[in-house]
Amino acid sequence: MPSDDLSSIPDLQDKHRRVLAEELKIRTFRALVHADRRDIQRAMRNLRPRPTLEQIARWQDHARSGPTEATTDPSDWHPAASFAVVFMQRQTEGGGWERRLDVERTEVEPEQEGRNWPGWDCHEICAWMREQLGLPGSAQPGPEDATPRDAGPQAARAGEAVTTAARAARARRRAQLRIGKVTVIDPAASASAAAAAVAATATPARAAGPLRVEISVSGARRDQEIHAVARVLRKGGFGWNPQDPVVIRGTGAASFDLSRLPAGHHEVALIAWAPDGTAEPAVVQLPELTVPPSPAG
């Protein structure tokens, strides 16, 4: 029997070895030792009984003591830890996005409770992962943050200034979207009224026919994908969109058909955002719009 034959591992049955080989390409002791046991358990989700994490750990322990491990090249890369990082987001009532990061260490037993942080800034998460490995929480400084150890006070102050400027530059990389001109167009109104921009302090608009709203969006990078939507707000509940979001590339304009608004008074918010989260969203709320009942007959 070959020394690296997985069939020599107790309790590792043919059905297990078949999944390891076909799903995960694991055919050797070394590959089994370096695999994430949760990945193995997920790959065997259709087996009955499904192996437990403890059972998979015993397989790996047996493989770790196999003869091939003694001849492993010590210069090879070996995993010290593995983490699962999930970028989470949900839409708020105002049409923006609330984001958080969920992190879990995956290769330890018993299973640890995951952690989460607000936003998508990875700095604190990286510090936490380093602490899990017994390293200092903060990462090593990059070239833009480094100051020579033997530098004098003047050089240290200069280094601090460079660091501050670098951090400010990183913060500025997240663009701020802006909604500029907003025009409410009523087909029954005059041309001059149709071209007038609606200010946030304007009086309520009374529509004599189907409404359309046009906006201009700026602040995005060239060719960056921006989504914009007109959202009808509801007091004490979720709003609704009269139409699907409009896609804009970089700086551009969008038009929204509000003909589906029922008769009554409505609060409408105009929202622009970057689906990839690289820009701060823009929100403008229109003055109350009043849609009269349709003429009888």
Residue, then its C-alpha position, 0 to 999 in steps of 0.5 A: m500500500p502506498s504510504d500516501d494512500l488516503s485509504s489508510i486513514p481510519d474511517l475515511q470511506d470510499k464515498h468520502r475519498r470520492v468527494l475529496a478527489e472529485e470536488l476538492k482535488i484532494r488526493t494526498f495527505r498533504a492536500l488533506v492537511h492543508a484543506d479547510r475542514r469546513d470546505i470539506q464538510r460543505a462538499m460532503r453535504n449530500l452524504r449520509p451520515r454527513p461527517t462532523l468537523e471533529q471527524i474531519a479533524r481526526w482524518q487530518d490528524h492522521a494525515r499529518s502524522g503520515p510519512t509524507e509530512a516528514t519529507t515536506d519542503p520546509s520552504d513551502w508556504h503553509p497556512a497559519a490561519s484562515f478567515a471568512v470575510v463577508f461584505m454585508q449591506r442592506q437598503t435603508e428607508g431613505g434609499g441609501w445603504e447600510r453596510r457592515l463586515d462580518v468576519e469569522r476564523t474558520e480553521v479553529e475548533p470549537e467554532q468561534e463566534g464571528r465578529n462584525w464591524p460597521g462600514w466596509d473599512c477593513h483596517e480594524i478587521c485586519a488588526w483583529m485578524r493579526e491579533q488572532l495570530g499573536l501579532p501586533g494589532s496594527a499592520q506594518p506601515g507602508p512607504e507613505d507612513a514610514t519614518p526612519r527610526d534614527a530620524g530626528p524630531q524634524a524628520a519625525r514631524a515631517g513623517e507625521a505630516v506625510t502620514t496625515a496627508a496620506r490618510a486624508a488622501r485615502a479618505r478623499r478617494r470615496a467620492q461624494l455624489r451630488i444631485g444638481k439641477v432638478t426639474v419637475i415637468d408637467p406636460a400641461a404646463s408652459a415651456s418656461a415652467a417646465a424648464a424651472a429647477v425645483a429648489a428644496t424650499a419651493t412651494p408644493a407643485r400641483a400637477a395638471g397631468p402626468l409628471r416627469v422629473e429630471i435630474s443631473v448627477s455629478g461627482a462620479r468618476r468617468d465611466q463609473e456606474i451610478h444608479a439613480v431612482a425617484r422614491v415615493l416616501r410613506k410615513g411610518g412605512f417603506g417607500w416604493n419606486p415608480q420605476d426601476p433605477v436608472v443607470i448613469r455612466g459618470t456624470g450625467a442625467a436621469s429622467f423619472d416617470l411619475s405618471r403612476l402616482p395616485a391622486g393625493h399628496h406625495e413626498v418624493a426623494l431623489i437618490a443617486w448611489a454607486p452600487d460598488g460602494t465607492a461613492e457617498p450617495a446623494v439624496v434630495q427630497l422634493p417639495e410635496l407633490t399634489v396630484p389631483p383626481s382624474p376628471a370624471g368620465 
